[in-house]
Amino acid sequence: MSTPPWWGELLDTSQVLSDRDRAEVDEWRDEPETDEPGVPREPDEGDVPPLTARLGMLSRAFTDNAPMMSSEERRRILGVLEHVMAAGSHKDRTAVGTGFLEGMLTGWDRGFDLHSVWDELGPESQSFCRSLNEFWGIESPDGMRSV
């Protein structure tokens, strides 16, 4: 799988996300270190989980750690994702929406309070979240409705 050009910028926003991604990629690549005994295998930099799955893992790391992150760190993370939602390719927007934002919305069952970061989301991300709620037949709470 290929990694989009904005991925490095996203990981640069947060050590928590960077560490989580590194751990997940290492686990994904969990394979013998050699093809032949005594001959080390070269790591395949393209051998990474699918983008939507990686974003889902980062969403989980974000929702688990958001209360401990500074507002600035959360804004940087969500700002990169908002830029993708506003100007990225259809493929990248879909991955961010269904990987990261959907994961954030469903984080409530693990105690994540979306209201705590709602104002830090950009307008495209907020719109996507409202659209997901509508698709699921869930009325968005007052604080999530557009003004």
N, CA, C and O atoms as a GROMACS GRO file, in nm:
protein
  588
    1MET      N    1   0.084  -0.117   0.000
    1MET     CA    2   0.000   0.000   0.000
    1MET      C    3   0.089   0.124   0.000
    1MET      O    4   0.197   0.125   0.059
    2SER      N    5   0.042   0.225  -0.066
    2SER     CA    6   0.119   0.348  -0.067
    2SER      C    7   0.074   0.440   0.047
    2SER      O    8  -0.041   0.435   0.092
    3THR      N    9   0.166   0.522   0.090
    3THR     CA   10   0.138   0.617   0.196
    3THR      C   11   0.123   0.754   0.131
    3THR      O   12   0.209   0.796   0.054
    4PRO      N   13   0.013   0.827   0.161
    4PRO     CA   14  -0.008   0.957   0.096
    4PRO      C   15   0.096   1.060   0.142
    4PRO      O   16   0.155   1.046   0.249
    5PRO      N   17   0.116   1.162   0.061
    5PRO     CA   18   0.218   1.262   0.093
    5PRO      C   19   0.192   1.337   0.224
    5PRO      O   20   0.287   1.384   0.286
    6TRP      N   21   0.069   1.350   0.266
    6TRP     CA   22   0.036   1.423   0.388
    6TRP      C   23   0.055   1.339   0.515
    6TRP      O   24   0.044   1.392   0.626
    7TRP      N   25   0.083   1.211   0.500
    7TRP     CA   26   0.094   1.121   0.616
    7TRP      C   27   0.204   1.165   0.713
    7TRP      O   28   0.182   1.168   0.834
    8GLY      N   29   0.320   1.199   0.659
    8GLY     CA   30   0.430   1.243   0.745
    8GLY      C   31   0.395   1.368   0.823
    8GLY      O   32   0.431   1.381   0.940
    9GLU      N   33   0.324   1.459   0.759
    9GLU     CA   34   0.281   1.582   0.827
    9GLU      C   35   0.188   1.547   0.943
    9GLU      O   36   0.197   1.606   1.051
   10LEU      N   37   0.097   1.452   0.921
   10LEU     CA   38   0.007   1.410   1.027
   10LEU      C   39   0.084   1.351   1.144
   10LEU      O   40   0.059   1.386   1.259
   11LEU      N   41   0.177   1.261   1.116
   11LEU     CA   42   0.254   1.198   1.224
   11LEU      C   43   0.344   1.298   1.296
   11LEU      O   44   0.373   1.281   1.415
   12ASP      N   45   0.387   1.402   1.226
   12ASP     CA   46   0.470   1.505   1.289
   12ASP      C   47   0.393   1.590   1.390
   12ASP      O   48   0.454   1.661   1.470
   13THR      N   49   0.261   1.584   1.388
   13THR     CA   50   0.180   1.666   1.479
   13THR      C   51   0.176   1.610   1.620
   13THR      O   52   0.147   1.683   1.715
   14SER      N   53   0.206   1.480   1.636
   14SER     CA   54   0.184   1.418   1.766
   14SER      C   55   0.273   1.297   1.785
   14SER      O   56   0.276   1.206   1.702
   15GLN      N   57   0.346   1.296   1.895
   15GLN     CA   58   0.429   1.179   1.929
   15GLN      C   59   0.340   1.058   1.957
   15GLN      O   60   0.377   0.945   1.925
   16VAL      N   61   0.225   1.081   2.016
   16VAL     CA   62   0.131   0.972   2.045
   16VAL      C   63   0.091   0.901   1.915
   16VAL      O   64   0.096   0.778   1.906
   17LEU      N   65   0.052   0.980   1.814
   17LEU     CA   66   0.012   0.920   1.686
   17LEU      C   67   0.129   0.854   1.616
   17LEU      O   68   0.115   0.745   1.560
   18SER      N   69   0.244   0.918   1.620
   18SER     CA   70   0.363   0.863   1.556
   18SER      C   71   0.402   0.729   1.618
   18SER      O   72   0.431   0.633   1.547
   19ASP      N   73   0.403   0.724   1.750
   19ASP     CA   74   0.438   0.599   1.819
   19ASP      C   75   0.338   0.489   1.788
   19ASP      O   76   0.376   0.374   1.765
   20ARG      N   77   0.210   0.525   1.788
   20ARG     CA   78   0.106   0.425   1.760
   20ARG      C   79   0.119   0.370   1.618
   20ARG      O   80   0.107   0.249   1.596
   21ASP      N   81   0.143   0.460   1.522
   21ASP     CA   82   0.157   0.416   1.384
   21ASP      C   83   0.279   0.325   1.368
   21ASP      O   84   0.271   0.222   1.302
   22ARG      N   85   0.390   0.363   1.428
   22ARG     CA   86   0.511   0.282   1.419
   22ARG      C   87   0.486   0.142   1.476
   22ARG      O   88   0.526   0.042   1.416
   23ALA      N   89   0.420   0.135   1.590
   23ALA     CA   90   0.390   0.006   1.652
   23ALA      C   91   0.299  -0.078   1.563
   23ALA      O   92   0.320  -0.198   1.548
   24GLU      N   93   0.199  -0.016   1.506
   24GLU     CA   94   0.104  -0.089   1.420
   24GLU      C   95   0.171  -0.139   1.292
   24GLU      O   96   0.145  -0.251   1.248
   25VAL      N   97   0.256  -0.056   1.233
   25VAL     CA   98   0.326  -0.098   1.112
   25VAL      C   99   0.422  -0.212   1.144
   25VAL      O  100   0.432  -0.308   1.068
   26ASP      N  101   0.492  -0.202   1.258
   26ASP     CA  102   0.581  -0.310   1.298
   26ASP      C  103   0.504  -0.440   1.318
   26ASP      O  104   0.550  -0.547   1.277
   27GLU      N  105   0.388  -0.430   1.380
   27GLU     CA  106   0.306  -0.550   1.401
   27GLU      C  107   0.257  -0.605   1.267
   27GLU      O  108   0.254  -0.727   1.247
   28TRP      N  109   0.218  -0.518   1.176
   28TRP     CA  110   0.171  -0.558   1.043
   28TRP      C  111   0.280  -0.634   0.969
   28TRP      O  112   0.254  -0.732   0.900
   29ARG      N  113   0.403  -0.587   0.985
   29ARG     CA  114   0.517  -0.646   0.915
   29ARG      C  115   0.574  -0.766   0.989
   29ARG      O  116   0.677  -0.820   0.948
   30ASP      N  117   0.511  -0.806   1.098
   30ASP     CA  118   0.564  -0.914   1.180
   30ASP      C  119   0.584  -1.038   1.094
   30ASP      O  120   0.493  -1.117   1.070
   31GLU      N  121   0.706  -1.052   1.048
   31GLU     CA  122   0.741  -1.161   0.960
   31GLU      C  123   0.884  -1.202   0.992
   31GLU      O  124   0.955  -1.129   1.060
   32PRO      N  125   0.925  -1.317   0.944
   32PRO     CA  126   1.062  -1.358   0.971
   32PRO      C  127   1.161  -1.251   0.921
   32PRO      O  128   1.140  -1.189   0.817
   33GLU      N  129   1.266  -1.233   0.997
   33GLU     CA  130   1.364  -1.131   0.960
   33GLU      C  131   1.450  -1.171   0.841
   33GLU      O  132   1.522  -1.088   0.785
   34THR      N  133   1.443  -1.296   0.801
   34THR     CA  134   1.522  -1.340   0.687
   34THR      C  135   1.440  -1.431   0.597
   34THR      O  136   1.349  -1.501   0.641
   35ASP      N  137   1.476  -1.429   0.469
   35ASP     CA  138   1.418  -1.525   0.376
   35ASP      C  139   1.496  -1.655   0.384
   35ASP      O  140   1.441  -1.765   0.371
   36GLU      N  141   1.625  -1.640   0.404
   36GLU     CA  142   1.715  -1.754   0.418
   36GLU      C  143   1.791  -1.737   0.548
   36GLU      O  144   1.824  -1.625   0.587
   37PRO      N  145   1.819  -1.846   0.616
   37PRO     CA  146   1.894  -1.833   0.742
   37PRO      C  147   2.022  -1.754   0.720
   37PRO      O  148   2.100  -1.782   0.628
   38GLY      N  149   2.043  -1.656   0.807
   38GLY     CA  150   2.166  -1.578   0.802
   38GLY      C  151   2.166  -1.463   0.703
   38GLY      O  152   2.262  -1.387   0.698
   39VAL      N  153   2.059  -1.448   0.622
   39VAL     CA  154   2.052  -1.340   0.524
   39VAL      C  155   1.941  -1.244   0.569
   39VAL      O  156   1.823  -1.278   0.559
   40PRO      N  157   1.979  -1.124   0.617
   40PRO     CA  158   1.875  -1.031   0.664
   40PRO      C  159   1.784  -0.986   0.551
   40PRO      O  160   1.828  -0.966   0.438
   41ARG      N  161   1.659  -0.970   0.584
   41ARG     CA  162   1.560  -0.922   0.488
   41ARG      C  163   1.557  -0.770   0.491
   41ARG      O  164   1.559  -0.709   0.597
   42GLU      N  165   1.551  -0.709   0.374
   42GLU     CA  166   1.536  -0.564   0.364
   42GLU      C  167   1.391  -0.529   0.394
   42GLU      O  168   1.300  -0.591   0.339
   43PRO      N  169   1.368  -0.430   0.481
   43PRO     CA  170   1.229  -0.393   0.508
   43PRO      C  171   1.165  -0.333   0.384
   43PRO      O  172   1.228  -0.255   0.311
   44ASP      N  173   1.041  -0.369   0.359
   44ASP     CA  174   0.964  -0.315   0.247
   44ASP      C  175   0.884  -0.197   0.299
   44ASP      O  176   0.783  -0.214   0.367
   45GLU      N  177   0.929  -0.076   0.266
   45GLU     CA  178   0.865   0.046   0.315
   45GLU      C  179   0.720   0.058   0.267
   45GLU      O  180   0.641   0.130   0.328
   46GLY      N  181   0.685  -0.009   0.160
   46GLY     CA  182   0.548  -0.005   0.108
   46GLY      C  183   0.456  -0.105   0.175
   46GLY      O  184   0.336  -0.105   0.150
   47ASP      N  185   0.513  -0.191   0.260
   47ASP     CA  186   0.433  -0.293   0.327
   47ASP      C  187   0.375  -0.235   0.455
   47ASP      O  188   0.431  -0.251   0.564
   48VAL      N  189   0.262  -0.166   0.440
   48VAL     CA  190   0.194  -0.102   0.553
   48VAL      C  191   0.046  -0.138   0.546
   48VAL      O  192  -0.004  -0.177   0.441
   49PRO      N  193  -0.024  -0.126   0.659
   49PRO     CA  194  -0.168  -0.154   0.657
   49PRO      C  195  -0.240  -0.058   0.561
   49PRO      O  196  -0.187   0.048   0.529
   50PRO      N  197  -0.358  -0.095   0.516
   50PRO     CA  198  -0.437  -0.004   0.432
   50PRO      C  199  -0.460   0.129   0.503
   50PRO      O  200  -0.471   0.135   0.626
   51LEU      N  201  -0.468   0.236   0.424
   51LEU     CA  202  -0.479   0.371   0.477
   51LEU      C  203  -0.596   0.386   0.574
   51LEU      O  204  -0.581   0.444   0.681
   52THR      N  205  -0.712   0.336   0.537
   52THR     CA  206  -0.829   0.351   0.624
   52THR      C  207  -0.807   0.280   0.757
   52THR      O  208  -0.847   0.331   0.862
   53ALA      N  209  -0.744   0.164   0.754
   53ALA     CA  210  -0.715   0.092   0.878
   53ALA      C  211  -0.615   0.168   0.963
   53ALA      O  212  -0.630   0.177   1.085
   54ARG      N  213  -0.511   0.225   0.900
   54ARG     CA  214  -0.413   0.304   0.975
   54ARG      C  215  -0.479   0.424   1.040
   54ARG      O  216  -0.450   0.457   1.156
   55LEU      N  217  -0.568   0.491   0.966
   55LEU     CA  218  -0.638   0.606   1.022
   55LEU      C  219  -0.731   0.565   1.135
   55LEU      O  220  -0.746   0.639   1.232
   56GLY      N  221  -0.792   0.449   1.124
   56GLY     CA  222  -0.874   0.398   1.233
   56GLY      C  223  -0.792   0.374   1.359
   56GLY      O  224  -0.838   0.404   1.469
   57MET      N  225  -0.671   0.320   1.342
   57MET     CA  226  -0.583   0.299   1.457
   57MET      C  227  -0.542   0.432   1.519
   57MET      O  228  -0.535   0.445   1.641
   58LEU      N  229  -0.515   0.532   1.434
   58LEU     CA  230  -0.478   0.664   1.486
   58LEU      C  231  -0.597   0.731   1.553
   58LEU      O  232  -0.580   0.803   1.652
   59SER      N  233  -0.716   0.708   1.501
   59SER     CA  234  -0.836   0.763   1.564
   59SER      C  235  -0.852   0.708   1.705
   59SER      O  236  -0.884   0.781   1.799
   60ARG      N  237  -0.827   0.579   1.719
   60ARG     CA  238  -0.836   0.516   1.852
   60ARG      C  239  -0.732   0.576   1.945
   60ARG      O  240  -0.761   0.605   2.061
   61ALA      N  241  -0.609   0.595   1.895
   61ALA     CA  242  -0.504   0.656   1.978
   61ALA      C  243  -0.543   0.799   2.015
   61ALA      O  244  -0.519   0.844   2.128
   62PHE      N  245  -0.602   0.870   1.920
   62PHE     CA  246  -0.645   1.008   1.946
   62PHE      C  247  -0.754   1.012   2.053
   62PHE      O  248  -0.743   1.086   2.150
   63THR      N  249  -0.859   0.932   2.035
   63THR     CA  250  -0.969   0.937   2.131
   63THR      C  251  -0.926   0.888   2.270
   63THR      O  252  -0.976   0.937   2.371
   64ASP      N  253  -0.834   0.793   2.274
   64ASP     CA  254  -0.784   0.745   2.404
   64ASP      C  255  -0.697   0.849   2.475
   64ASP      O  256  -0.691   0.852   2.598
   65ASN      N  257  -0.631   0.934   2.398
   65ASN     CA  258  -0.534   1.027   2.456
   65ASN      C  259  -0.572   1.174   2.449
   65ASN      O  260  -0.503   1.258   2.507
   66ALA      N  261  -0.680   1.208   2.381
   66ALA     CA  262  -0.718   1.348   2.362
   66ALA      C  263  -0.727   1.426   2.493
   66ALA      O  264  -0.683   1.541   2.496
   67PRO      N  265  -0.782   1.370   2.601
   67PRO     CA  266  -0.790   1.448   2.724
   67PRO      C  267  -0.653   1.489   2.780
   67PRO      O  268  -0.642   1.589   2.850
   68MET      N  269  -0.549   1.412   2.749
   68MET     CA  270  -0.415   1.443   2.798
   68MET      C  271  -0.336   1.532   2.702
   68MET      O  272  -0.231   1.585   2.738
   69MET      N  273  -0.386   1.548   2.579
   69MET     CA  274  -0.317   1.630   2.480
   69MET      C  275  -0.351   1.778   2.502
   69MET      O  276  -0.458   1.812   2.552
   70SER      N  277  -0.259   1.862   2.463
   70SER     CA  278  -0.289   2.005   2.468
   70SER      C  279  -0.387   2.038   2.355
   70SER      O  280  -0.397   1.965   2.256
   71SER      N  281  -0.458   2.147   2.372
   71SER     CA  282  -0.549   2.192   2.268
   71SER      C  283  -0.471   2.217   2.138
   71SER      O  284  -0.521   2.188   2.030
   72GLU      N  285  -0.351   2.269   2.149
   72GLU     CA  286  -0.268   2.296   2.031
   72GLU      C  287  -0.234   2.166   1.956
   72GLU      O  288  -0.241   2.162   1.833
   73GLU      N  289  -0.199   2.061   2.029
   73GLU     CA  290  -0.168   1.933   1.965
   73GLU      C  291  -0.292   1.878   1.894
   73GLU      O  292  -0.284   1.832   1.780
   74ARG      N  293  -0.406   1.883   1.961
   74ARG     CA  294  -0.530   1.835   1.898
   74ARG      C  295  -0.561   1.917   1.773
   74ARG      O  296  -0.601   1.861   1.671
   75ARG      N  297  -0.544   2.048   1.780
   75ARG     CA  298  -0.572   2.135   1.665
   75ARG      C  299  -0.478   2.104   1.548
   75ARG      O  300  -0.521   2.106   1.432
   76ARG      N  301  -0.352   2.076   1.577
   76ARG     CA  302  -0.258   2.042   1.469
   76ARG      C  303  -0.301   1.912   1.400
   76ARG      O  304  -0.304   1.903   1.278
   77ILE      N  305  -0.335   1.812   1.479
   77ILE     CA  306  -0.379   1.683   1.424
   77ILE      C  307  -0.503   1.704   1.338
   77ILE      O  308  -0.507   1.666   1.221
   78LEU      N  309  -0.604   1.765   1.398
   78LEU     CA  310  -0.731   1.783   1.328
   78LEU      C  311  -0.717   1.880   1.211
   78LEU      O  312  -0.793   1.871   1.114
   79GLY      N  313  -0.621   1.972   1.219
   79GLY     CA  314  -0.597   2.065   1.108
   79GLY      C  315  -0.544   1.994   0.984
   79GLY      O  316  -0.586   2.025   0.873
   80VAL      N  317  -0.452   1.901   1.002
   80VAL     CA  318  -0.401   1.824   0.887
   80VAL      C  319  -0.516   1.746   0.825
   80VAL      O  320  -0.531   1.743   0.703
   81LEU      N  321  -0.597   1.683   0.909
   81LEU     CA  322  -0.708   1.604   0.857
   81LEU      C  323  -0.813   1.693   0.789
   81LEU      O  324  -0.872   1.653   0.689
   82GLU      N  325  -0.835   1.811   0.843
   82GLU     CA  326  -0.929   1.905   0.780
   82GLU      C  327  -0.878   1.946   0.643
   82GLU      O  328  -0.956   1.957   0.548
   83HIS      N  329  -0.749   1.968   0.631
   83HIS     CA  330  -0.692   2.005   0.501
   83HIS      C  331  -0.718   1.892   0.399
   83HIS      O  332  -0.751   1.919   0.284
   84VAL      N  333  -0.702   1.768   0.442
   84VAL     CA  334  -0.730   1.655   0.353
   84VAL      C  335  -0.878   1.654   0.316
   84VAL      O  336  -0.914   1.634   0.200
   85MET      N  337  -0.966   1.675   0.415
   85MET     CA  338  -1.110   1.674   0.388
   85MET      C  339  -1.149   1.787   0.293
   85MET      O  340  -1.242   1.772   0.214
   86ALA      N  341  -1.080   1.899   0.299
   86ALA     CA  342  -1.115   2.015   0.217
   86ALA      C  343  -1.050   2.012   0.080
   86ALA      O  344  -1.109   2.060  -0.016
   87ALA      N  345  -0.929   1.956   0.069
   87ALA     CA  346  -0.856   1.969  -0.057
   87ALA      C  347  -0.792   1.840  -0.106
   87ALA      O  348  -0.727   1.839  -0.211
   88GLY      N  349  -0.810   1.731  -0.033
   88GLY     CA  350  -0.747   1.605  -0.072
   88GLY      C  351  -0.822   1.534  -0.184
   88GLY      O  352  -0.930   1.575  -0.224
   89SER      N  353  -0.761   1.428  -0.232
   89SER     CA  354  -0.826   1.346  -0.334
   89SER      C  355  -0.948   1.277  -0.274
   89SER      O  356  -0.962   1.267  -0.152
   90HIS      N  357  -1.035   1.230  -0.360
   90HIS     CA  358  -1.154   1.157  -0.314
   90HIS      C  359  -1.113   1.038  -0.228
   90HIS      O  360  -1.173   1.013  -0.123
   91LYS      N  361  -1.012   0.966  -0.271
   91LYS     CA  362  -0.963   0.849  -0.197
   91LYS      C  363  -0.916   0.890  -0.057
   91LYS      O  364  -0.949   0.824   0.041
   92ASP      N  365  -0.837   0.998  -0.048
   92ASP     CA  366  -0.786   1.042   0.081
   92ASP      C  367  -0.898   1.095   0.170
   92ASP      O  368  -0.900   1.066   0.290
   93ARG      N  369  -0.992   1.171   0.114
   93ARG     CA  370  -1.106   1.221   0.193
   93ARG      C  371  -1.189   1.106   0.248
   93ARG      O  372  -1.231   1.107   0.364
   94THR      N  373  -1.211   1.006   0.165
   94THR     CA  374  -1.289   0.890   0.209
   94THR      C  375  -1.217   0.816   0.321
   94THR      O  376  -1.279   0.775   0.419
   95ALA      N  377  -1.086   0.800   0.308
   95ALA     CA  378  -1.007   0.731   0.411
   95ALA      C  379  -1.011   0.808   0.543
   95ALA      O  380  -1.030   0.748   0.649
   96VAL      N  381  -0.993   0.940   0.537
   96VAL     CA  382  -0.996   1.021   0.660
   96VAL      C  383  -1.136   1.015   0.722
   96VAL      O  384  -1.150   1.000   0.843
   97GLY      N  385  -1.238   1.027   0.639
   97GLY     CA  386  -1.374   1.026   0.691
   97GLY      C  387  -1.411   0.894   0.754
   97GLY      O  388  -1.458   0.889   0.868
   98THR      N  389  -1.390   0.786   0.681
   98THR     CA  390  -1.433   0.655   0.733
   98THR      C  391  -1.332   0.592   0.827
   98THR      O  392  -1.368   0.506   0.908
   99GLY      N  393  -1.206   0.634   0.819
   99GLY     CA  394  -1.105   0.580   0.909
   99GLY      C  395  -1.097   0.659   1.039
   99GLY      O  396  -1.115   0.603   1.147
  100PHE      N  397  -1.070   0.787   1.028
  100PHE     CA  398  -1.047   0.868   1.148
  100PHE      C  399  -1.175   0.927   1.207
  100PHE      O  400  -1.205   0.906   1.324
  101LEU      N  401  -1.251   1.000   1.126
  101LEU     CA  402  -1.368   1.070   1.180
  101LEU      C  403  -1.476   0.974   1.227
  101LEU      O  404  -1.535   0.995   1.333
  102GLU      N  405  -1.501   0.870   1.151
  102GLU     CA  406  -1.600   0.772   1.196
  102GLU      C  407  -1.554   0.707   1.326
  102GLU      O  408  -1.636   0.683   1.415
  103GLY      N  409  -1.425   0.679   1.337
  103GLY     CA  410  -1.372   0.623   1.461
  103GLY      C  411  -1.391   0.717   1.579
  103GLY      O  412  -1.419   0.673   1.691
  104MET      N  413  -1.376   0.846   1.553
  104MET     CA  414  -1.398   0.945   1.659
  104MET      C  415  -1.545   0.944   1.704
  104MET      O  416  -1.574   0.946   1.823
  105LEU      N  417  -1.636   0.940   1.606
  105LEU     CA  418  -1.778   0.939   1.640
  105LEU      C  419  -1.817   0.816   1.721
  105LEU      O  420  -1.898   0.826   1.813
  106THR      N  421  -1.760   0.703   1.688
  106THR     CA  422  -1.797   0.580   1.759
  106THR      C  423  -1.717   0.560   1.887
  106THR      O  424  -1.738   0.463   1.960
  107GLY      N  425  -1.625   0.654   1.915
  107GLY     CA  426  -1.546   0.645   2.038
  107GLY      C  427  -1.626   0.669   2.164
  107GLY      O  428  -1.578   0.645   2.275
  108TRP      N  429  -1.749   0.717   2.148
  108TRP     CA  430  -1.833   0.744   2.266
  108TRP      C  431  -1.852   0.620   2.352
  108TRP      O  432  -1.865   0.630   2.474
  109ASP      N  433  -1.856   0.501   2.289
  109ASP     CA  434  -1.879   0.379   2.367
  109ASP      C  435  -1.758   0.342   2.453
  109ASP      O  436  -1.767   0.254   2.538
  110ARG      N  437  -1.646   0.409   2.431
  110ARG     CA  438  -1.528   0.391   2.516
  110ARG      C  439  -1.507   0.513   2.606
  110ARG      O  440  -1.405   0.525   2.673
  111GLY      N  441  -1.606   0.604   2.606
  111GLY     CA  442  -1.600   0.719   2.696
  111GLY      C  443  -1.544   0.846   2.634
  111GLY      O  444  -1.520   0.943   2.705
  112PHE      N  445  -1.523   0.847   2.501
  112PHE     CA  446  -1.471   0.968   2.438
  112PHE      C  447  -1.583   1.069   2.423
  112PHE      O  448  -1.691   1.036   2.374
  113ASP      N  449  -1.556   1.193   2.466
  113ASP     CA  450  -1.653   1.301   2.456
  113ASP      C  451  -1.621   1.386   2.334
  113ASP      O  452  -1.532   1.471   2.339
  114LEU      N  453  -1.693   1.362   2.225
  114LEU     CA  454  -1.670   1.437   2.102
  114LEU      C  455  -1.688   1.586   2.122
  114LEU      O  456  -1.621   1.666   2.056
  115HIS      N  457  -1.776   1.624   2.212
  115HIS     CA  458  -1.799   1.767   2.237
  115HIS      C  459  -1.671   1.837   2.282
  115HIS      O  460  -1.655   1.958   2.261
  116SER      N  461  -1.581   1.763   2.345
  116SER     CA  462  -1.458   1.823   2.396
  116SER      C  463  -1.365   1.870   2.284
  116SER      O  464  -1.278   1.954   2.307
  117VAL      N  465  -1.382   1.816   2.164
  117VAL     CA  466  -1.296   1.856   2.051
  117VAL      C  467  -1.375   1.911   1.934
  117VAL      O  468  -1.316   1.948   1.832
  118TRP      N  469  -1.506   1.918   1.946
  118TRP     CA  470  -1.591   1.959   1.833
  118TRP      C  471  -1.548   2.093   1.773
  118TRP      O  472  -1.540   2.108   1.651
  119ASP      N  473  -1.520   2.190   1.858
  119ASP     CA  474  -1.482   2.323   1.810
  119ASP      C  475  -1.342   2.325   1.748
  119ASP      O  476  -1.305   2.421   1.682
  120GLU      N  477  -1.265   2.220   1.770
  120GLU     CA  478  -1.132   2.210   1.712
  120GLU      C  479  -1.136   2.145   1.573
  120GLU      O  480  -1.037   2.150   1.499
  121LEU      N  481  -1.248   2.085   1.538
  121LEU     CA  482  -1.266   2.027   1.404
  121LEU      C  483  -1.297   2.139   1.305
  121LEU      O  484  -1.364   2.236   1.339
  122GLY      N  485  -1.248   2.123   1.184
  122GLY     CA  486  -1.280   2.220   1.080
  122GLY      C  487  -1.418   2.196   1.022
  122GLY      O  488  -1.481   2.094   1.053
  123PRO      N  489  -1.468   2.288   0.939
  123PRO     CA  490  -1.603   2.278   0.886
  123PRO      C  491  -1.628   2.155   0.799
  123PRO      O  492  -1.737   2.098   0.803
  124GLU      N  493  -1.530   2.112   0.722
  124GLU     CA  494  -1.549   1.992   0.638
  124GLU      C  495  -1.560   1.867   0.724
  124GLU      O  496  -1.642   1.780   0.698
  125SER      N  497  -1.477   1.860   0.826
  125SER     CA  498  -1.481   1.745   0.918
  125SER      C  499  -1.612   1.743   0.996
  125SER      O  500  -1.672   1.637   1.013
  126GLN      N  501  -1.655   1.859   1.043
  126GLN     CA  502  -1.783   1.866   1.114
  126GLN      C  503  -1.898   1.824   1.023
  126GLN      O  504  -1.986   1.749   1.064
  127SER      N  505  -1.896   1.871   0.900
  127SER     CA  506  -2.001   1.837   0.804
  127SER      C  507  -2.004   1.686   0.780
  127SER      O  508  -2.111   1.626   0.774
  128PHE      N  509  -1.887   1.626   0.766
  128PHE     CA  510  -1.881   1.481   0.746
  128PHE      C  511  -1.941   1.407   0.866
  128PHE      O  512  -2.016   1.311   0.848
  129CYS      N  513  -1.909   1.452   0.986
  129CYS     CA  514  -1.962   1.387   1.106
  129CYS      C  515  -2.115   1.399   1.112
  129CYS      O  516  -2.184   1.302   1.146
  130ARG      N  517  -2.166   1.517   1.080
  130ARG     CA  518  -2.313   1.533   1.078
  130ARG      C  519  -2.375   1.444   0.972
  130ARG      O  520  -2.480   1.384   0.996
  131SER      N  521  -2.311   1.433   0.857
  131SER     CA  522  -2.363   1.347   0.749
  131SER      C  523  -2.364   1.201   0.792
  131SER      O  524  -2.457   1.127   0.760
  132LEU      N  525  -2.260   1.158   0.862
  132LEU     CA  526  -2.257   1.020   0.913
  132LEU      C  527  -2.372   0.996   1.009
  132LEU      O  528  -2.440   0.894   1.000
  133ASN      N  529  -2.394   1.090   1.101
  133ASN     CA  530  -2.506   1.074   1.194
  133ASN      C  531  -2.638   1.062   1.118
  133ASN      O  532  -2.721   0.978   1.149
  134GLU      N  533  -2.654   1.148   1.018
  134GLU     CA  534  -2.777   1.143   0.937
  134GLU      C  535  -2.790   1.008   0.867
  134GLU      O  536  -2.898   0.948   0.865
  135PHE      N  537  -2.680   0.960   0.810
  135PHE     CA  538  -2.681   0.830   0.743
  135PHE      C  539  -2.720   0.718   0.839
  135PHE      O  540  -2.794   0.626   0.802
  136TRP      N  541  -2.670   0.726   0.962
  136TRP     CA  542  -2.700   0.624   1.062
  136TRP      C  543  -2.837   0.642   1.125
  136TRP      O  544  -2.881   0.558   1.203
  137GLY      N  545  -2.905   0.752   1.093
  137GLY     CA  546  -3.036   0.778   1.153
  137GLY      C  547  -3.027   0.831   1.294
  137GLY      O  548  -3.118   0.812   1.374
  138ILE      N  549  -2.917   0.897   1.325
  138ILE     CA  550  -2.895   0.953   1.458
  138ILE      C  551  -2.907   1.105   1.448
  138ILE      O  552  -2.844   1.167   1.362
  139GLU      N  553  -2.987   1.163   1.534
  139GLU     CA  554  -2.997   1.309   1.536
  139GLU      C  555  -2.873   1.367   1.604
  139GLU      O  556  -2.842   1.332   1.717
  140SER      N  557  -2.804   1.454   1.534
  140SER     CA  558  -2.686   1.518   1.594
  140SER      C  559  -2.728   1.606   1.709
  140SER      O  560  -2.827   1.679   1.699
  141PRO      N  561  -2.655   1.601   1.820
  141PRO     CA  562  -2.686   1.688   1.933
  141PRO      C  563  -2.676   1.835   1.893
  141PRO      O  564  -2.610   1.868   1.794
  142ASP      N  565  -2.739   1.922   1.968
  142ASP     CA  566  -2.739   2.065   1.937
  142ASP      C  567  -2.600   2.120   1.912
  142ASP      O  568  -2.581   2.196   1.818
  143GLY      N  569  -2.504   2.081   1.993
  143GLY     CA  570  -2.368   2.133   1.979
  143GLY      C  571  -2.299   2.093   1.849
  143GLY      O  572  -2.197   2.151   1.813
  144MET      N  573  -2.354   1.993   1.779
  144MET     CA  574  -2.294   1.947   1.653
  144MET      C  575  -2.367   2.003   1.531
  144MET      O  576  -2.320   1.987   1.418
  145ARG      N  577  -2.478   2.066   1.551
  145ARG     CA  578  -2.553   2.117   1.438
  145ARG      C  579  -2.487   2.239   1.378
  145ARG      O  580  -2.423   2.317   1.448
  146SER      N  581  -2.503   2.255   1.247
  146SER     CA  582  -2.444   2.371   1.182
  146SER      C  583  -2.516   2.498   1.225
  146SER      O  584  -2.635   2.497   1.257
  147VAL      N  585  -2.442   2.606   1.224
  147VAL     CA  586  -2.498   2.734   1.267
  147VAL      C  587  -2.556   2.810   1.152
  147VAL      O  588  -2.608   2.920   1.171
   0.00000   0.00000   0.00000
